[in-house]
Amino acid sequence: MGKTRITINLDDAVLQAYKARAGGRGYQTLINETLRRGLAADAVKEALREVIREELHSA
């Protein structure tokens, strides 16, 4: 999986919080992991919605 360099504007407080949480790791890595988890959570939510729709439709 490749990576692409981007420029992003973040609130100062958000950046400082990620730098503080990152400790010895890179804060950009931590931001990337957070974004990845958010995407995965969205996928789970959508799958759950689809199952509920199917169950309601067949009931």
PDB file of N, CA, C and O in Angstrom, chain B, residues numbered from 101:
ATOM      1  N   MET B 101       0.854  -1.171   0.000  1.00  0.00           N
ATOM      2  CA  MET B 101       0.000   0.000   0.000  1.00  0.00           C
ATOM      3  C   MET B 101       0.898   1.232   0.000  1.00  0.00           C
ATOM      4  O   MET B 101       1.751   1.402   0.871  1.00  0.00           O
ATOM      5  N   GLY B 102       0.687   2.073  -0.983  1.00  0.00           N
ATOM      6  CA  GLY B 102       1.510   3.260  -1.109  1.00  0.00           C
ATOM      7  C   GLY B 102       1.028   4.406  -0.244  1.00  0.00           C
ATOM      8  O   GLY B 102      -0.034   4.348   0.376  1.00  0.00           O
ATOM      9  N   LYS B 103       1.829   5.432  -0.221  1.00  0.00           N
ATOM     10  CA  LYS B 103       1.471   6.639   0.515  1.00  0.00           C
ATOM     11  C   LYS B 103       1.672   7.829  -0.408  1.00  0.00           C
ATOM     12  O   LYS B 103       2.543   7.816  -1.277  1.00  0.00           O
ATOM     13  N   THR B 104       0.857   8.856  -0.208  1.00  0.00           N
ATOM     14  CA  THR B 104       0.920  10.074  -0.999  1.00  0.00           C
ATOM     15  C   THR B 104       1.102  11.253  -0.065  1.00  0.00           C
ATOM     16  O   THR B 104       0.392  11.384   0.932  1.00  0.00           O
ATOM     17  N   ARG B 105       2.052  12.103  -0.391  1.00  0.00           N
ATOM     18  CA  ARG B 105       2.278  13.312   0.403  1.00  0.00           C
ATOM     19  C   ARG B 105       1.181  14.317   0.072  1.00  0.00           C
ATOM     20  O   ARG B 105       0.895  14.575  -1.098  1.00  0.00           O
ATOM     21  N   ILE B 106       0.566  14.885   1.118  1.00  0.00           N
ATOM     22  CA  ILE B 106      -0.475  15.896   0.934  1.00  0.00           C
ATOM     23  C   ILE B 106      -0.205  17.063   1.869  1.00  0.00           C
ATOM     24  O   ILE B 106       0.639  16.985   2.762  1.00  0.00           O
ATOM     25  N   THR B 107      -0.927  18.132   1.651  1.00  0.00           N
ATOM     26  CA  THR B 107      -0.936  19.266   2.570  1.00  0.00           C
ATOM     27  C   THR B 107      -2.340  19.353   3.135  1.00  0.00           C
ATOM     28  O   THR B 107      -3.319  19.295   2.392  1.00  0.00           O
ATOM     29  N   ILE B 108      -2.440  19.492   4.455  1.00  0.00           N
ATOM     30  CA  ILE B 108      -3.745  19.546   5.112  1.00  0.00           C
ATOM     31  C   ILE B 108      -3.701  20.624   6.192  1.00  0.00           C
ATOM     32  O   ILE B 108      -2.693  20.789   6.879  1.00  0.00           O
ATOM     33  N   ASN B 109      -4.789  21.342   6.329  1.00  0.00           N
ATOM     34  CA  ASN B 109      -4.899  22.347   7.385  1.00  0.00           C
ATOM     35  C   ASN B 109      -5.658  21.746   8.555  1.00  0.00           C
ATOM     36  O   ASN B 109      -6.785  21.279   8.397  1.00  0.00           O
ATOM     37  N   LEU B 110      -5.041  21.759   9.724  1.00  0.00           N
ATOM     38  CA  LEU B 110      -5.654  21.244  10.946  1.00  0.00           C
ATOM     39  C   LEU B 110      -5.731  22.360  11.972  1.00  0.00           C
ATOM     40  O   LEU B 110      -4.903  23.271  11.979  1.00  0.00           O
ATOM     41  N   ASP B 111      -6.723  22.283  12.832  1.00  0.00           N
ATOM     42  CA  ASP B 111      -6.777  23.222  13.947  1.00  0.00           C
ATOM     43  C   ASP B 111      -5.529  23.034  14.802  1.00  0.00           C
ATOM     44  O   ASP B 111      -5.042  21.914  14.962  1.00  0.00           O
ATOM     45  N   ASP B 112      -5.014  24.129  15.349  1.00  0.00           N
ATOM     46  CA  ASP B 112      -3.822  24.051  16.197  1.00  0.00           C
ATOM     47  C   ASP B 112      -4.010  23.060  17.340  1.00  0.00           C
ATOM     48  O   ASP B 112      -3.103  22.290  17.657  1.00  0.00           O
ATOM     49  N   ALA B 113      -5.191  23.081  17.958  1.00  0.00           N
ATOM     50  CA  ALA B 113      -5.455  22.195  19.096  1.00  0.00           C
ATOM     51  C   ALA B 113      -5.431  20.725  18.676  1.00  0.00           C
ATOM     52  O   ALA B 113      -4.963  19.869  19.426  1.00  0.00           O
ATOM     53  N   VAL B 114      -5.935  20.438  17.479  1.00  0.00           N
ATOM     54  CA  VAL B 114      -5.933  19.059  16.978  1.00  0.00           C
ATOM     55  C   VAL B 114      -4.495  18.597  16.764  1.00  0.00           C
ATOM     56  O   VAL B 114      -4.123  17.503  17.188  1.00  0.00           O
ATOM     57  N   LEU B 115      -3.699  19.416  16.117  1.00  0.00           N
ATOM     58  CA  LEU B 115      -2.307  19.060  15.860  1.00  0.00           C
ATOM     59  C   LEU B 115      -1.543  18.843  17.161  1.00  0.00           C
ATOM     60  O   LEU B 115      -0.805  17.867  17.296  1.00  0.00           O
ATOM     61  N   GLN B 116      -1.718  19.746  18.111  1.00  0.00           N
ATOM     62  CA  GLN B 116      -1.022  19.604  19.393  1.00  0.00           C
ATOM     63  C   GLN B 116      -1.451  18.333  20.121  1.00  0.00           C
ATOM     64  O   GLN B 116      -0.623  17.662  20.737  1.00  0.00           O
ATOM     65  N   ALA B 117      -2.732  18.001  20.054  1.00  0.00           N
ATOM     66  CA  ALA B 117      -3.223  16.785  20.710  1.00  0.00           C
ATOM     67  C   ALA B 117      -2.592  15.548  20.085  1.00  0.00           C
ATOM     68  O   ALA B 117      -2.187  14.635  20.806  1.00  0.00           O
ATOM     69  N   TYR B 118      -2.501  15.499  18.768  1.00  0.00           N
ATOM     70  CA  TYR B 118      -1.894  14.339  18.109  1.00  0.00           C
ATOM     71  C   TYR B 118      -0.404  14.250  18.400  1.00  0.00           C
ATOM     72  O   TYR B 118       0.126  13.158  18.604  1.00  0.00           O
ATOM     73  N   LYS B 119       0.270  15.382  18.421  1.00  0.00           N
ATOM     74  CA  LYS B 119       1.698  15.362  18.752  1.00  0.00           C
ATOM     75  C   LYS B 119       1.910  14.858  20.172  1.00  0.00           C
ATOM     76  O   LYS B 119       2.848  14.105  20.432  1.00  0.00           O
ATOM     77  N   ALA B 120       1.038  15.274  21.096  1.00  0.00           N
ATOM     78  CA  ALA B 120       1.155  14.831  22.490  1.00  0.00           C
ATOM     79  C   ALA B 120       0.874  13.337  22.616  1.00  0.00           C
ATOM     80  O   ALA B 120       1.569  12.637  23.353  1.00  0.00           O
ATOM     81  N   ARG B 121      -0.131  12.845  21.911  1.00  0.00           N
ATOM     82  CA  ARG B 121      -0.481  11.418  21.969  1.00  0.00           C
ATOM     83  C   ARG B 121       0.565  10.538  21.305  1.00  0.00           C
ATOM     84  O   ARG B 121       0.770   9.396  21.714  1.00  0.00           O
ATOM     85  N   ALA B 122       1.223  11.061  20.287  1.00  0.00           N
ATOM     86  CA  ALA B 122       2.139  10.246  19.495  1.00  0.00           C
ATOM     87  C   ALA B 122       3.359   9.802  20.294  1.00  0.00           C
ATOM     88  O   ALA B 122       3.911   8.731  20.040  1.00  0.00           O
ATOM     89  N   GLY B 123       3.778  10.609  21.246  1.00  0.00           N
ATOM     90  CA  GLY B 123       4.969  10.249  22.008  1.00  0.00           C
ATOM     91  C   GLY B 123       6.162  10.112  21.081  1.00  0.00           C
ATOM     92  O   GLY B 123       6.496  11.047  20.354  1.00  0.00           O
ATOM     93  N   GLY B 124       6.812   8.947  21.101  1.00  0.00           N
ATOM     94  CA  GLY B 124       7.986   8.716  20.271  1.00  0.00           C
ATOM     95  C   GLY B 124       7.659   8.405  18.822  1.00  0.00           C
ATOM     96  O   GLY B 124       8.528   8.504  17.955  1.00  0.00           O
ATOM     97  N   ARG B 125       6.412   8.029  18.547  1.00  0.00           N
ATOM     98  CA  ARG B 125       6.013   7.744  17.171  1.00  0.00           C
ATOM     99  C   ARG B 125       5.725   9.047  16.447  1.00  0.00           C
ATOM    100  O   ARG B 125       5.610  10.099  17.076  1.00  0.00           O
ATOM    101  N   GLY B 126       5.611   8.981  15.164  1.00  0.00           N
ATOM    102  CA  GLY B 126       5.278  10.171  14.395  1.00  0.00           C
ATOM    103  C   GLY B 126       3.805  10.520  14.525  1.00  0.00           C
ATOM    104  O   GLY B 126       2.945   9.643  14.457  1.00  0.00           O
ATOM    105  N   TYR B 127       3.519  11.787  14.711  1.00  0.00           N
ATOM    106  CA  TYR B 127       2.119  12.204  14.845  1.00  0.00           C
ATOM    107  C   TYR B 127       1.359  11.999  13.538  1.00  0.00           C
ATOM    108  O   TYR B 127       0.153  11.755  13.558  1.00  0.00           O
ATOM    109  N   GLN B 128       2.050  12.094  12.404  1.00  0.00           N
ATOM    110  CA  GLN B 128       1.378  11.873  11.127  1.00  0.00           C
ATOM    111  C   GLN B 128       0.930  10.420  10.992  1.00  0.00           C
ATOM    112  O   GLN B 128      -0.126  10.142  10.423  1.00  0.00           O
ATOM    113  N   THR B 129       1.729   9.502  11.514  1.00  0.00           N
ATOM    114  CA  THR B 129       1.350   8.088  11.522  1.00  0.00           C
ATOM    115  C   THR B 129       0.101   7.895  12.358  1.00  0.00           C
ATOM    116  O   THR B 129      -0.797   7.145  11.974  1.00  0.00           O
ATOM    117  N   LEU B 130       0.037   8.562  13.493  1.00  0.00           N
ATOM    118  CA  LEU B 130      -1.127   8.463  14.368  1.00  0.00           C
ATOM    119  C   LEU B 130      -2.375   9.038  13.690  1.00  0.00           C
ATOM    120  O   LEU B 130      -3.456   8.458  13.791  1.00  0.00           O
ATOM    121  N   ILE B 131      -2.232  10.155  13.014  1.00  0.00           N
ATOM    122  CA  ILE B 131      -3.362  10.738  12.282  1.00  0.00           C
ATOM    123  C   ILE B 131      -3.831   9.761  11.201  1.00  0.00           C
ATOM    124  O   ILE B 131      -5.034   9.560  11.034  1.00  0.00           O
ATOM    125  N   ASN B 132      -2.898   9.153  10.468  1.00  0.00           N
ATOM    126  CA  ASN B 132      -3.246   8.189   9.421  1.00  0.00           C
ATOM    127  C   ASN B 132      -4.002   7.002  10.007  1.00  0.00           C
ATOM    128  O   ASN B 132      -4.999   6.561   9.437  1.00  0.00           O
ATOM    129  N   GLU B 133      -3.534   6.479  11.145  1.00  0.00           N
ATOM    130  CA  GLU B 133      -4.209   5.351  11.792  1.00  0.00           C
ATOM    131  C   GLU B 133      -5.623   5.725  12.228  1.00  0.00           C
ATOM    132  O   GLU B 133      -6.548   4.923  12.102  1.00  0.00           O
ATOM    133  N   THR B 134      -5.786   6.936  12.736  1.00  0.00           N
ATOM    134  CA  THR B 134      -7.106   7.404  13.159  1.00  0.00           C
ATOM    135  C   THR B 134      -8.054   7.499  11.967  1.00  0.00           C
ATOM    136  O   THR B 134      -9.210   7.086  12.055  1.00  0.00           O
ATOM    137  N   LEU B 135      -7.571   8.037  10.866  1.00  0.00           N
ATOM    138  CA  LEU B 135      -8.392   8.134   9.657  1.00  0.00           C
ATOM    139  C   LEU B 135      -8.758   6.745   9.138  1.00  0.00           C
ATOM    140  O   LEU B 135      -9.890   6.518   8.712  1.00  0.00           O
ATOM    141  N   ARG B 136      -7.802   5.818   9.174  1.00  0.00           N
ATOM    142  CA  ARG B 136      -8.056   4.450   8.716  1.00  0.00           C
ATOM    143  C   ARG B 136      -9.130   3.776   9.572  1.00  0.00           C
ATOM    144  O   ARG B 136     -10.023   3.115   9.042  1.00  0.00           O
ATOM    145  N   ARG B 137      -9.042   3.945  10.901  1.00  0.00           N
ATOM    146  CA  ARG B 137     -10.057   3.376  11.801  1.00  0.00           C
ATOM    147  C   ARG B 137     -11.424   3.990  11.531  1.00  0.00           C
ATOM    148  O   ARG B 137     -12.438   3.294  11.571  1.00  0.00           O
ATOM    149  N   GLY B 138     -11.455   5.278  11.261  1.00  0.00           N
ATOM    150  CA  GLY B 138     -12.722   5.941  10.949  1.00  0.00           C
ATOM    151  C   GLY B 138     -13.362   5.379   9.693  1.00  0.00           C
ATOM    152  O   GLY B 138     -14.575   5.178   9.648  1.00  0.00           O
ATOM    153  N   LEU B 139     -12.554   5.126   8.676  1.00  0.00           N
ATOM    154  CA  LEU B 139     -13.081   4.534   7.444  1.00  0.00           C
ATOM    155  C   LEU B 139     -13.610   3.130   7.696  1.00  0.00           C
ATOM    156  O   LEU B 139     -14.663   2.759   7.177  1.00  0.00           O
ATOM    157  N   ALA B 140     -12.888   2.351   8.486  1.00  0.00           N
ATOM    158  CA  ALA B 140     -13.329   0.987   8.802  1.00  0.00           C
ATOM    159  C   ALA B 140     -14.634   1.022   9.583  1.00  0.00           C
ATOM    160  O   ALA B 140     -15.531   0.218   9.330  1.00  0.00           O
ATOM    161  N   ALA B 141     -14.746   1.946  10.527  1.00  0.00           N
ATOM    162  CA  ALA B 141     -15.975   2.064  11.322  1.00  0.00           C
ATOM    163  C   ALA B 141     -17.153   2.441  10.428  1.00  0.00           C
ATOM    164  O   ALA B 141     -18.259   1.930  10.604  1.00  0.00           O
ATOM    165  N   ASP B 142     -16.916   3.332   9.472  1.00  0.00           N
ATOM    166  CA  ASP B 142     -17.979   3.708   8.530  1.00  0.00           C
ATOM    167  C   ASP B 142     -18.437   2.502   7.723  1.00  0.00           C
ATOM    168  O   ASP B 142     -19.633   2.333   7.485  1.00  0.00           O
ATOM    169  N   ALA B 143     -17.498   1.663   7.302  1.00  0.00           N
ATOM    170  CA  ALA B 143     -17.842   0.468   6.522  1.00  0.00           C
ATOM    171  C   ALA B 143     -18.680  -0.494   7.356  1.00  0.00           C
ATOM    172  O   ALA B 143     -19.633  -1.087   6.851  1.00  0.00           O
ATOM    173  N   VAL B 144     -18.329  -0.649   8.629  1.00  0.00           N
ATOM    174  CA  VAL B 144     -19.093  -1.536   9.515  1.00  0.00           C
ATOM    175  C   VAL B 144     -20.501  -0.990   9.704  1.00  0.00           C
ATOM    176  O   VAL B 144     -21.473  -1.744   9.651  1.00  0.00           O
ATOM    177  N   LYS B 145     -20.616   0.313   9.925  1.00  0.00           N
ATOM    178  CA  LYS B 145     -21.936   0.926  10.102  1.00  0.00           C
ATOM    179  C   LYS B 145     -22.807   0.719   8.872  1.00  0.00           C
ATOM    180  O   LYS B 145     -23.989   0.394   8.990  1.00  0.00           O
ATOM    181  N   GLU B 146     -22.227   0.907   7.694  1.00  0.00           N
ATOM    182  CA  GLU B 146     -23.002   0.741   6.465  1.00  0.00           C
ATOM    183  C   GLU B 146     -23.429  -0.710   6.285  1.00  0.00           C
ATOM    184  O   GLU B 146     -24.557  -0.972   5.867  1.00  0.00           O
ATOM    185  N   ALA B 147     -22.552  -1.651   6.591  1.00  0.00           N
ATOM    186  CA  ALA B 147     -22.908  -3.072   6.485  1.00  0.00           C
ATOM    187  C   ALA B 147     -24.039  -3.410   7.449  1.00  0.00           C
ATOM    188  O   ALA B 147     -24.959  -4.146   7.093  1.00  0.00           O
ATOM    189  N   LEU B 148     -23.975  -2.880   8.656  1.00  0.00           N
ATOM    190  CA  LEU B 148     -25.023  -3.120   9.645  1.00  0.00           C
ATOM    191  C   LEU B 148     -26.352  -2.528   9.178  1.00  0.00           C
ATOM    192  O   LEU B 148     -27.399  -3.160   9.320  1.00  0.00           O
ATOM    193  N   ARG B 149     -26.311  -1.334   8.629  1.00  0.00           N
ATOM    194  CA  ARG B 149     -27.537  -0.717   8.101  1.00  0.00           C
ATOM    195  C   ARG B 149     -28.154  -1.586   7.001  1.00  0.00           C
ATOM    196  O   ARG B 149     -29.371  -1.761   6.950  1.00  0.00           O
ATOM    197  N   GLU B 150     -27.312  -2.122   6.133  1.00  0.00           N
ATOM    198  CA  GLU B 150     -27.804  -2.965   5.046  1.00  0.00           C
ATOM    199  C   GLU B 150     -28.463  -4.229   5.585  1.00  0.00           C
ATOM    200  O   GLU B 150     -29.514  -4.635   5.087  1.00  0.00           O
ATOM    201  N   VAL B 151     -27.865  -4.854   6.589  1.00  0.00           N
ATOM    202  CA  VAL B 151     -28.452  -6.054   7.195  1.00  0.00           C
ATOM    203  C   VAL B 151     -29.801  -5.721   7.820  1.00  0.00           C
ATOM    204  O   VAL B 151     -30.763  -6.472   7.666  1.00  0.00           O
ATOM    205  N   ILE B 152     -29.870  -4.601   8.523  1.00  0.00           N
ATOM    206  CA  ILE B 152     -31.129  -4.193   9.160  1.00  0.00           C
ATOM    207  C   ILE B 152     -32.195  -3.937   8.099  1.00  0.00           C
ATOM    208  O   ILE B 152     -33.342  -4.355   8.257  1.00  0.00           O
ATOM    209  N   ARG B 153     -31.819  -3.246   7.012  1.00  0.00           N
ATOM    210  CA  ARG B 153     -32.771  -2.995   5.926  1.00  0.00           C
ATOM    211  C   ARG B 153     -33.299  -4.302   5.352  1.00  0.00           C
ATOM    212  O   ARG B 153     -34.501  -4.450   5.131  1.00  0.00           O
ATOM    213  N   GLU B 154     -32.401  -5.247   5.113  1.00  0.00           N
ATOM    214  CA  GLU B 154     -32.808  -6.543   4.558  1.00  0.00           C
ATOM    215  C   GLU B 154     -33.742  -7.280   5.511  1.00  0.00           C
ATOM    216  O   GLU B 154     -34.735  -7.866   5.082  1.00  0.00           O
ATOM    217  N   GLU B 155     -33.425  -7.250   6.799  1.00  0.00           N
ATOM    218  CA  GLU B 155     -34.263  -7.927   7.792  1.00  0.00           C
ATOM    219  C   GLU B 155     -35.639  -7.273   7.880  1.00  0.00           C
ATOM    220  O   GLU B 155     -36.650  -7.971   7.962  1.00  0.00           O
ATOM    221  N   LEU B 156     -35.687  -5.951   7.862  1.00  0.00           N
ATOM    222  CA  LEU B 156     -36.968  -5.251   7.927  1.00  0.00           C
ATOM    223  C   LEU B 156     -37.787  -5.501   6.664  1.00  0.00           C
ATOM    224  O   LEU B 156     -39.009  -5.631   6.724  1.00  0.00           O
ATOM    225  N   HIS B 157     -37.115  -5.566   5.539  1.00  0.00           N
ATOM    226  CA  HIS B 157     -37.805  -5.795   4.267  1.00  0.00           C
ATOM    227  C   HIS B 157     -38.399  -7.203   4.201  1.00  0.00           C
ATOM    228  O   HIS B 157     -39.488  -7.394   3.659  1.00  0.00           O
ATOM    229  N   SER B 158     -37.687  -8.184   4.752  1.00  0.00           N
ATOM    230  CA  SER B 158     -38.169  -9.567   4.688  1.00  0.00           C
ATOM    231  C   SER B 158     -39.161  -9.897   5.803  1.00  0.00           C
ATOM    232  O   SER B 158     -39.790 -10.955   5.776  1.00  0.00           O
ATOM    233  N   ALA B 159     -39.304  -9.007   6.778  1.00  0.00           N
ATOM    234  CA  ALA B 159     -40.216  -9.271   7.910  1.00  0.00           C
ATOM    235  C   ALA B 159     -41.663  -9.017   7.553  1.00  0.00           C
ATOM    236  O   ALA B 159     -42.546  -9.193   8.393  1.00  0.00           O
TER     237      ALA B 159
END
